[in-house]
Amino acid sequence: MIKLFRIDHRLLHGQVIFSWVNALGVDCILVANDNVAQSEERKTVLRMAKPAGVKLVMKSVDKSIEAINSGITNKYKLMVIVGSVADAYKLAKECPSITKVNYGNTLQSPTTRQLSEQIFLEADELEKTAELIADGIVCEIQPLSVDRSINIADIL
């Protein structure tokens, strides 16, 4: 069962991961990222950031979609982490079990629109987010489990 589906360009890192893992009782983290799936070096770094006692799986976006839709992930209290809105959009569109997207941290650039202290979206990312919302998927900003959740539909 997916406990949290999160966008965070940093993927796995300290306080955020421990906050969510502890709050939700997560026992498996799936990093759905094509670059990570192809890089042993990146996999090694992410393994070092994994909380003790939590299984870590790193797959491409397509392989992650296959795994989620096959039901093999249903036995876990699963946190799925992607690095971009584009990856989140693809997974959410292709995996009916994804009903909520947590926007945790995205990169700022001169062309992004700031939605919160840590969320910056390009025009195409805003469009993808609006489409997910129109499809009935809740899109929320909540950096840490103890933070208040902000519904992005209220901002757009």
C-alpha positions as CSV (number, residue, x, y, z in Angstrom):
1,M,0.0,0.0,0.0
2,I,1.3,3.4,-0.9
3,K,1.6,5.5,2.2
4,L,3.3,8.5,0.5
5,F,4.0,9.4,-3.1
6,R,6.5,12.3,-3.0
7,I,8.3,14.6,-5.4
8,D,11.7,15.6,-4.1
9,H,14.5,16.5,-6.4
10,R,17.0,15.4,-3.7
11,L,15.3,11.9,-3.5
12,L,16.5,10.4,-0.2
13,H,17.9,12.6,2.4
14,G,18.1,12.9,6.2
15,Q,15.4,14.6,8.2
16,V,12.7,14.5,5.6
17,I,12.9,10.8,5.1
18,F,13.1,10.0,8.8
19,S,10.2,12.3,9.5
20,W,8.0,10.6,7.0
21,V,9.2,7.0,7.7
22,N,8.5,7.4,11.4
23,A,5.2,9.2,11.0
24,L,3.8,6.7,8.5
25,G,5.4,3.5,9.6
26,V,7.0,3.0,6.2
27,D,8.8,-0.3,5.7
28,C,9.9,0.1,2.1
29,I,11.0,3.0,0.0
30,L,10.8,2.9,-3.8
31,V,12.9,5.5,-5.7
32,A,11.5,5.7,-9.1
33,N,14.1,7.5,-11.2
34,D,15.7,6.6,-14.5
35,N,19.1,8.1,-13.7
36,V,19.4,6.3,-10.4
37,A,18.3,3.0,-11.9
38,Q,21.3,3.3,-14.4
39,S,24.0,4.4,-12.0
40,E,25.6,2.1,-9.4
41,E,27.3,5.2,-7.9
42,R,24.0,6.9,-7.2
43,K,22.5,3.7,-5.9
44,T,25.4,3.4,-3.5
45,V,24.9,6.9,-2.2
46,L,21.2,6.4,-1.7
47,R,21.8,3.2,0.2
48,M,23.8,5.1,2.7
49,A,20.9,7.5,3.3
50,K,18.3,4.8,3.8
51,P,16.9,4.4,7.3
52,A,17.8,1.2,9.2
53,G,15.2,-1.5,9.0
54,V,13.6,-0.1,5.8
55,K,13.9,-1.8,2.5
56,L,15.1,0.3,-0.4
57,V,14.3,-0.4,-4.0
58,M,15.6,1.7,-6.9
59,K,13.9,1.3,-10.3
60,S,13.3,3.2,-13.5
61,V,10.0,5.0,-13.8
62,D,8.6,2.3,-16.2
63,K,9.8,-0.6,-14.0
64,S,8.3,1.2,-11.0
65,I,4.9,1.5,-12.8
66,E,5.1,-2.2,-13.6
67,A,5.9,-3.1,-10.0
68,I,3.1,-0.9,-8.5
69,N,0.5,-2.1,-11.0
70,S,1.5,-5.8,-10.6
71,G,0.5,-5.7,-6.9
72,I,3.9,-6.8,-5.7
73,T,4.3,-3.6,-3.7
74,N,1.0,-4.1,-1.9
75,K,2.6,-6.1,0.9
76,Y,4.6,-3.0,2.0
77,K,3.9,0.2,3.7
78,L,5.4,2.0,0.8
79,M,6.9,5.4,0.2
80,V,7.5,6.2,-3.5
81,I,9.9,9.0,-4.3
82,V,10.4,10.7,-7.6
83,G,12.7,13.5,-8.5
84,S,10.5,15.5,-10.8
85,V,6.9,16.6,-11.6
86,A,7.2,14.8,-15.0
87,D,8.0,11.5,-13.3
88,A,5.2,12.0,-10.8
89,Y,2.8,12.8,-13.6
90,K,3.7,9.7,-15.5
91,L,3.4,7.4,-12.5
92,A,0.1,9.0,-11.3
93,K,-1.4,8.7,-14.8
94,E,-0.5,5.1,-15.2
95,C,-1.0,3.8,-11.6
96,P,-4.6,4.0,-10.5
97,S,-3.5,3.3,-6.9
98,I,-1.9,6.7,-6.7
99,T,-4.5,9.2,-5.5
100,K,-2.3,11.8,-3.8
101,V,1.0,13.5,-4.7
102,N,3.1,15.2,-2.0
103,Y,5.2,18.0,-3.4
104,G,8.1,18.1,-1.1
105,N,10.9,20.0,-2.8
106,T,11.5,21.2,-6.4
107,L,14.3,23.3,-8.0
108,Q,14.0,27.0,-8.5
109,S,15.0,28.6,-11.8
110,P,14.4,32.0,-13.4
111,T,11.4,30.6,-15.2
112,T,9.6,28.9,-12.3
113,R,6.6,30.1,-10.4
114,Q,7.0,29.8,-6.6
115,L,4.1,28.1,-4.9
116,S,5.7,27.8,-1.4
117,E,9.1,28.2,0.3
118,Q,10.3,24.9,-1.3
119,I,8.1,24.4,-4.4
120,F,8.9,26.1,-7.7
121,L,7.2,24.9,-10.9
122,E,7.8,25.5,-14.6
123,A,4.8,26.3,-16.8
124,D,4.6,22.7,-18.1
125,E,4.8,21.4,-14.5
126,L,1.9,23.7,-13.5
127,E,-0.1,22.3,-16.4
128,K,0.7,18.7,-15.4
129,T,-0.3,19.5,-11.8
130,A,-3.6,21.1,-12.9
131,E,-4.3,18.0,-15.1
132,L,-3.7,15.7,-12.1
133,I,-6.0,17.8,-10.0
134,A,-8.7,17.7,-12.7
135,D,-8.3,13.9,-12.7
136,G,-9.2,13.8,-9.0
137,I,-5.6,13.3,-7.7
138,V,-4.9,15.4,-4.6
139,C,-1.7,17.5,-5.0
140,E,-0.4,18.9,-1.8
141,I,2.6,20.7,-0.4
142,Q,3.9,19.3,2.8
143,P,7.7,19.2,3.3
144,L,7.7,17.3,6.6
145,S,5.1,15.1,8.2
146,V,4.6,17.7,11.0
147,D,4.0,20.5,8.6
148,R,0.5,21.7,7.6
149,S,-0.6,20.3,4.3
150,I,-1.4,22.9,1.6
151,N,-3.7,21.8,-1.2
152,I,-2.3,23.0,-4.5
153,A,-5.8,23.4,-6.0
154,D,-6.3,26.2,-3.5
155,I,-3.2,28.0,-4.9
156,L,-3.9,27.5,-8.6
